[in-house]
Amino acid sequence: MMINSFLQKAVVWTILSLCTVLTLQAQISVVFPEGKKAVYTLGETVHLRVFLKSLPETCLDGMKQSKIFTSGLKIKEQTNWKQTAKAQFQKDMTLEVISNKKKTAKLTILRKVDKENLFHQEILTLLTN
């Protein structure tokens, strides 16, 4: 019985380790240079920077496969993707809160290609009327 329990733990540990390694290889993150606020109001401007770490074979032209969607937000300005290192990219964005009918606004970043699927969603809490 003790060996069976040990094997089960070893298998679980191996699976968790593999998931962690795969997650660290490719990811999307968002940074708010001025800090992310607890609550946003209608008409407020939001500045952020999107970081995308992809597979090593990803080139700048391949970043056209990355899509950005908004809900309750309007993209006022955005830079083109800029490669900062091998398979690492960034984009600066300025958004405006255009709707406060719902309690949240959403920014969704998606990259779907044959070899990887990346997804990240930022949710901003809105002050409702």
Buried (B, 14 or more C-beta within 10 A) or exposed (E): EEEEEEEEEEEEEEEEEEEEEEEEEBEBEBEEEEEEEEEBEBEBEBBBBBBBBBEEEBEEEBBEBBEBEBBBBEEEEBEEBEEEEEBEBBBBBBBBBBEBEEEBBBBBBBBEEEEBEBEBEBEBEBEEE
